[in-house]
Amino acid sequence: MSIARLTDAEREEALAVLPGWNLREDGLALVRVLKFADFNAAFGFMTRVAIQADKVDHHPEWFNVYNRVEITLTTHDAGGLSRRDVDMARFIDAVAP
């Protein structure tokens, strides 16, 4: 199955409806940093995202220290952003505080 990379116009449309997300410098990924009350809240959030990511077979790159979670979404098979990244970002937004 071939996964299509977003066009420039599609990427701009996605960014317009994903507040809090930024385009990585190379234009190939979405990035967001979230802060939580404490480690437990951050880890609980990561667990919810991990369960969904496993269901849809699309996994974020992320980094966690205490109450901070940095998330990067990209589709390696597409060589950049795809609709899968936008869908995952929307899910993350829905479960983020």
CNS distance restraints for C-alpha pairs under 8 A (distance, minus, plus):
assign (resid   2 and name CA) (resid  77 and name CA) 7.74 0.50 0.50
assign (resid   2 and name CA) (resid  78 and name CA) 7.68 0.50 0.50
assign (resid   3 and name CA) (resid  77 and name CA) 6.53 0.50 0.50
assign (resid   3 and name CA) (resid  78 and name CA) 5.40 0.50 0.50
assign (resid   3 and name CA) (resid  82 and name CA) 7.12 0.50 0.50
assign (resid   4 and name CA) (resid  78 and name CA) 5.69 0.50 0.50
assign (resid   4 and name CA) (resid  82 and name CA) 6.08 0.50 0.50
assign (resid   4 and name CA) (resid  83 and name CA) 7.82 0.50 0.50
assign (resid   5 and name CA) (resid  78 and name CA) 5.04 0.50 0.50
assign (resid   5 and name CA) (resid  79 and name CA) 6.78 0.50 0.50
assign (resid   5 and name CA) (resid  80 and name CA) 6.00 0.50 0.50
assign (resid   5 and name CA) (resid  81 and name CA) 5.51 0.50 0.50
assign (resid   5 and name CA) (resid  82 and name CA) 4.71 0.50 0.50
assign (resid   5 and name CA) (resid  83 and name CA) 7.69 0.50 0.50
assign (resid   6 and name CA) (resid  10 and name CA) 5.56 0.50 0.50
assign (resid   6 and name CA) (resid  11 and name CA) 5.79 0.50 0.50
assign (resid   6 and name CA) (resid  80 and name CA) 7.73 0.50 0.50
assign (resid   6 and name CA) (resid  81 and name CA) 5.69 0.50 0.50
assign (resid   6 and name CA) (resid  82 and name CA) 5.10 0.50 0.50
assign (resid   6 and name CA) (resid  83 and name CA) 6.88 0.50 0.50
assign (resid   7 and name CA) (resid  11 and name CA) 6.08 0.50 0.50
assign (resid   8 and name CA) (resid  12 and name CA) 6.25 0.50 0.50
assign (resid   9 and name CA) (resid  13 and name CA) 6.22 0.50 0.50
assign (resid  10 and name CA) (resid  14 and name CA) 6.15 0.50 0.50
assign (resid  11 and name CA) (resid  15 and name CA) 6.27 0.50 0.50
assign (resid  11 and name CA) (resid  81 and name CA) 7.55 0.50 0.50
assign (resid  12 and name CA) (resid  16 and name CA) 6.24 0.50 0.50
assign (resid  13 and name CA) (resid  17 and name CA) 6.76 0.50 0.50
assign (resid  14 and name CA) (resid  18 and name CA) 6.25 0.50 0.50
assign (resid  14 and name CA) (resid  86 and name CA) 6.63 0.50 0.50
assign (resid  15 and name CA) (resid  19 and name CA) 7.06 0.50 0.50
assign (resid  15 and name CA) (resid  21 and name CA) 6.92 0.50 0.50
assign (resid  15 and name CA) (resid  22 and name CA) 7.28 0.50 0.50
assign (resid  15 and name CA) (resid  23 and name CA) 7.84 0.50 0.50
assign (resid  18 and name CA) (resid  89 and name CA) 7.44 0.50 0.50
assign (resid  18 and name CA) (resid  90 and name CA) 7.23 0.50 0.50
assign (resid  20 and name CA) (resid  32 and name CA) 6.24 0.50 0.50
assign (resid  20 and name CA) (resid  33 and name CA) 7.99 0.50 0.50
assign (resid  21 and name CA) (resid  30 and name CA) 6.15 0.50 0.50
assign (resid  21 and name CA) (resid  31 and name CA) 5.53 0.50 0.50
assign (resid  21 and name CA) (resid  32 and name CA) 4.86 0.50 0.50
assign (resid  22 and name CA) (resid  30 and name CA) 5.58 0.50 0.50
assign (resid  22 and name CA) (resid  31 and name CA) 5.20 0.50 0.50
assign (resid  22 and name CA) (resid  32 and name CA) 6.38 0.50 0.50
assign (resid  23 and name CA) (resid  27 and name CA) 5.63 0.50 0.50
assign (resid  23 and name CA) (resid  28 and name CA) 7.36 0.50 0.50
assign (resid  23 and name CA) (resid  29 and name CA) 5.90 0.50 0.50
assign (resid  23 and name CA) (resid  30 and name CA) 4.82 0.50 0.50
assign (resid  23 and name CA) (resid  31 and name CA) 6.17 0.50 0.50
assign (resid  24 and name CA) (resid  28 and name CA) 6.41 0.50 0.50
assign (resid  24 and name CA) (resid  29 and name CA) 5.29 0.50 0.50
assign (resid  24 and name CA) (resid  30 and name CA) 5.87 0.50 0.50
assign (resid  24 and name CA) (resid  31 and name CA) 6.16 0.50 0.50
assign (resid  27 and name CA) (resid  80 and name CA) 7.65 0.50 0.50
assign (resid  28 and name CA) (resid  74 and name CA) 6.50 0.50 0.50
assign (resid  28 and name CA) (resid  79 and name CA) 7.33 0.50 0.50
assign (resid  28 and name CA) (resid  80 and name CA) 4.21 0.50 0.50
assign (resid  28 and name CA) (resid  81 and name CA) 5.52 0.50 0.50
assign (resid  29 and name CA) (resid  72 and name CA) 6.38 0.50 0.50
assign (resid  29 and name CA) (resid  73 and name CA) 5.40 0.50 0.50
assign (resid  29 and name CA) (resid  74 and name CA) 4.66 0.50 0.50
assign (resid  29 and name CA) (resid  75 and name CA) 7.97 0.50 0.50
assign (resid  29 and name CA) (resid  80 and name CA) 6.16 0.50 0.50
assign (resid  29 and name CA) (resid  81 and name CA) 5.67 0.50 0.50
assign (resid  30 and name CA) (resid  72 and name CA) 5.61 0.50 0.50
assign (resid  30 and name CA) (resid  73 and name CA) 5.11 0.50 0.50
assign (resid  30 and name CA) (resid  74 and name CA) 6.69 0.50 0.50
assign (resid  30 and name CA) (resid  81 and name CA) 7.57 0.50 0.50
assign (resid  30 and name CA) (resid  85 and name CA) 7.65 0.50 0.50
assign (resid  31 and name CA) (resid  70 and name CA) 7.27 0.50 0.50
assign (resid  31 and name CA) (resid  71 and name CA) 5.60 0.50 0.50
assign (resid  31 and name CA) (resid  72 and name CA) 4.56 0.50 0.50
assign (resid  31 and name CA) (resid  73 and name CA) 6.52 0.50 0.50
assign (resid  32 and name CA) (resid  70 and name CA) 5.86 0.50 0.50
assign (resid  32 and name CA) (resid  71 and name CA) 5.36 0.50 0.50
assign (resid  32 and name CA) (resid  72 and name CA) 6.78 0.50 0.50
assign (resid  33 and name CA) (resid  68 and name CA) 7.07 0.50 0.50
assign (resid  33 and name CA) (resid  69 and name CA) 5.77 0.50 0.50
assign (resid  33 and name CA) (resid  70 and name CA) 4.37 0.50 0.50
assign (resid  33 and name CA) (resid  71 and name CA) 6.31 0.50 0.50
assign (resid  34 and name CA) (resid  68 and name CA) 5.78 0.50 0.50
assign (resid  34 and name CA) (resid  69 and name CA) 5.27 0.50 0.50
assign (resid  34 and name CA) (resid  70 and name CA) 6.39 0.50 0.50
assign (resid  34 and name CA) (resid  96 and name CA) 7.94 0.50 0.50
assign (resid  35 and name CA) (resid  42 and name CA) 7.49 0.50 0.50
assign (resid  35 and name CA) (resid  67 and name CA) 5.54 0.50 0.50
assign (resid  35 and name CA) (resid  68 and name CA) 4.58 0.50 0.50
assign (resid  35 and name CA) (resid  69 and name CA) 6.47 0.50 0.50
assign (resid  36 and name CA) (resid  41 and name CA) 5.94 0.50 0.50
assign (resid  36 and name CA) (resid  42 and name CA) 5.56 0.50 0.50
assign (resid  36 and name CA) (resid  67 and name CA) 4.92 0.50 0.50
assign (resid  36 and name CA) (resid  68 and name CA) 6.39 0.50 0.50
assign (resid  36 and name CA) (resid  97 and name CA) 7.59 0.50 0.50
assign (resid  37 and name CA) (resid  41 and name CA) 6.23 0.50 0.50
assign (resid  37 and name CA) (resid  42 and name CA) 7.61 0.50 0.50
assign (resid  37 and name CA) (resid  67 and name CA) 6.27 0.50 0.50
assign (resid  38 and name CA) (resid  42 and name CA) 6.41 0.50 0.50
assign (resid  38 and name CA) (resid  66 and name CA) 6.44 0.50 0.50
assign (resid  38 and name CA) (resid  67 and name CA) 4.65 0.50 0.50
assign (resid  39 and name CA) (resid  43 and name CA) 5.98 0.50 0.50
assign (resid  39 and name CA) (resid  65 and name CA) 7.81 0.50 0.50
assign (resid  39 and name CA) (resid  66 and name CA) 4.62 0.50 0.50
assign (resid  39 and name CA) (resid  67 and name CA) 4.69 0.50 0.50
assign (resid  39 and name CA) (resid  68 and name CA) 7.96 0.50 0.50
assign (resid  40 and name CA) (resid  44 and name CA) 6.03 0.50 0.50
assign (resid  40 and name CA) (resid  67 and name CA) 7.87 0.50 0.50
assign (resid  41 and name CA) (resid  45 and name CA) 6.23 0.50 0.50
assign (resid  41 and name CA) (resid  67 and name CA) 7.32 0.50 0.50
assign (resid  42 and name CA) (resid  46 and name CA) 6.26 0.50 0.50
assign (resid  42 and name CA) (resid  64 and name CA) 7.96 0.50 0.50
assign (resid  42 and name CA) (resid  66 and name CA) 7.40 0.50 0.50
assign (resid  42 and name CA) (resid  67 and name CA) 5.43 0.50 0.50
assign (resid  42 and name CA) (resid  68 and name CA) 6.82 0.50 0.50
assign (resid  42 and name CA) (resid  69 and name CA) 6.82 0.50 0.50
assign (resid  43 and name CA) (resid  47 and name CA) 6.11 0.50 0.50
assign (resid  44 and name CA) (resid  48 and name CA) 6.42 0.50 0.50
assign (resid  45 and name CA) (resid  49 and name CA) 6.33 0.50 0.50
assign (resid  45 and name CA) (resid  95 and name CA) 7.11 0.50 0.50
assign (resid  45 and name CA) (resid  96 and name CA) 6.88 0.50 0.50
assign (resid  46 and name CA) (resid  50 and name CA) 5.94 0.50 0.50
assign (resid  47 and name CA) (resid  51 and name CA) 6.24 0.50 0.50
assign (resid  48 and name CA) (resid  52 and name CA) 6.52 0.50 0.50
assign (resid  48 and name CA) (resid  95 and name CA) 7.63 0.50 0.50
assign (resid  49 and name CA) (resid  53 and name CA) 5.97 0.50 0.50
assign (resid  49 and name CA) (resid  91 and name CA) 7.83 0.50 0.50
assign (resid  49 and name CA) (resid  92 and name CA) 6.55 0.50 0.50
assign (resid  49 and name CA) (resid  95 and name CA) 7.93 0.50 0.50
assign (resid  50 and name CA) (resid  54 and name CA) 6.07 0.50 0.50
assign (resid  50 and name CA) (resid  59 and name CA) 7.40 0.50 0.50
assign (resid  51 and name CA) (resid  55 and name CA) 6.36 0.50 0.50
assign (resid  52 and name CA) (resid  56 and name CA) 6.34 0.50 0.50
assign (resid  53 and name CA) (resid  57 and name CA) 5.62 0.50 0.50
assign (resid  53 and name CA) (resid  58 and name CA) 5.12 0.50 0.50
assign (resid  53 and name CA) (resid  59 and name CA) 5.11 0.50 0.50
assign (resid  53 and name CA) (resid  60 and name CA) 7.51 0.50 0.50
assign (resid  53 and name CA) (resid  88 and name CA) 7.60 0.50 0.50
assign (resid  54 and name CA) (resid  58 and name CA) 6.68 0.50 0.50
assign (resid  54 and name CA) (resid  59 and name CA) 6.97 0.50 0.50
assign (resid  58 and name CA) (resid  84 and name CA) 7.25 0.50 0.50
assign (resid  58 and name CA) (resid  88 and name CA) 7.78 0.50 0.50
assign (resid  59 and name CA) (resid  73 and name CA) 7.85 0.50 0.50
assign (resid  60 and name CA) (resid  71 and name CA) 6.47 0.50 0.50
assign (resid  60 and name CA) (resid  72 and name CA) 5.92 0.50 0.50
assign (resid  60 and name CA) (resid  73 and name CA) 5.29 0.50 0.50
assign (resid  60 and name CA) (resid  74 and name CA) 7.57 0.50 0.50
assign (resid  61 and name CA) (resid  71 and name CA) 5.87 0.50 0.50
assign (resid  61 and name CA) (resid  72 and name CA) 5.03 0.50 0.50
assign (resid  61 and name CA) (resid  73 and name CA) 6.40 0.50 0.50
assign (resid  62 and name CA) (resid  69 and name CA) 6.85 0.50 0.50
assign (resid  62 and name CA) (resid  70 and name CA) 5.42 0.50 0.50
assign (resid  62 and name CA) (resid  71 and name CA) 4.44 0.50 0.50
assign (resid  62 and name CA) (resid  72 and name CA) 6.04 0.50 0.50
assign (resid  63 and name CA) (resid  69 and name CA) 5.69 0.50 0.50
assign (resid  63 and name CA) (resid  70 and name CA) 5.15 0.50 0.50
assign (resid  63 and name CA) (resid  71 and name CA) 6.70 0.50 0.50
assign (resid  64 and name CA) (resid  68 and name CA) 5.64 0.50 0.50
assign (resid  64 and name CA) (resid  69 and name CA) 4.53 0.50 0.50
assign (resid  64 and name CA) (resid  70 and name CA) 6.47 0.50 0.50
assign (resid  65 and name CA) (resid  69 and name CA) 6.76 0.50 0.50
assign (resid  73 and name CA) (resid  81 and name CA) 7.62 0.50 0.50
assign (resid  73 and name CA) (resid  85 and name CA) 5.61 0.50 0.50
assign (resid  73 and name CA) (resid  88 and name CA) 7.89 0.50 0.50
assign (resid  73 and name CA) (resid  89 and name CA) 7.62 0.50 0.50
assign (resid  74 and name CA) (resid  79 and name CA) 7.95 0.50 0.50
assign (resid  74 and name CA) (resid  80 and name CA) 5.51 0.50 0.50
assign (resid  74 and name CA) (resid  81 and name CA) 5.13 0.50 0.50
assign (resid  74 and name CA) (resid  82 and name CA) 7.17 0.50 0.50
assign (resid  74 and name CA) (resid  85 and name CA) 5.98 0.50 0.50
assign (resid  75 and name CA) (resid  79 and name CA) 6.24 0.50 0.50
assign (resid  75 and name CA) (resid  80 and name CA) 5.38 0.50 0.50
assign (resid  75 and name CA) (resid  81 and name CA) 5.64 0.50 0.50
assign (resid  75 and name CA) (resid  82 and name CA) 6.07 0.50 0.50
assign (resid  75 and name CA) (resid  84 and name CA) 7.40 0.50 0.50
assign (resid  75 and name CA) (resid  85 and name CA) 6.79 0.50 0.50
assign (resid  76 and name CA) (resid  80 and name CA) 6.22 0.50 0.50
assign (resid  78 and name CA) (resid  82 and name CA) 6.68 0.50 0.50
assign (resid  81 and name CA) (resid  85 and name CA) 6.21 0.50 0.50
assign (resid  81 and name CA) (resid  86 and name CA) 7.98 0.50 0.50
assign (resid  82 and name CA) (resid  86 and name CA) 6.88 0.50 0.50
assign (resid  83 and name CA) (resid  87 and name CA) 6.18 0.50 0.50
assign (resid  84 and name CA) (resid  88 and name CA) 6.15 0.50 0.50
assign (resid  85 and name CA) (resid  89 and name CA) 6.04 0.50 0.50
assign (resid  86 and name CA) (resid  90 and name CA) 6.21 0.50 0.50
assign (resid  87 and name CA) (resid  91 and name CA) 6.34 0.50 0.50
assign (resid  88 and name CA) (resid  92 and name CA) 6.15 0.50 0.50
assign (resid  89 and name CA) (resid  93 and name CA) 6.11 0.50 0.50
assign (resid  90 and name CA) (resid  94 and name CA) 6.23 0.50 0.50
assign (resid  91 and name CA) (resid  95 and name CA) 6.53 0.50 0.50
assign (resid  92 and name CA) (resid  96 and name CA) 5.87 0.50 0.50
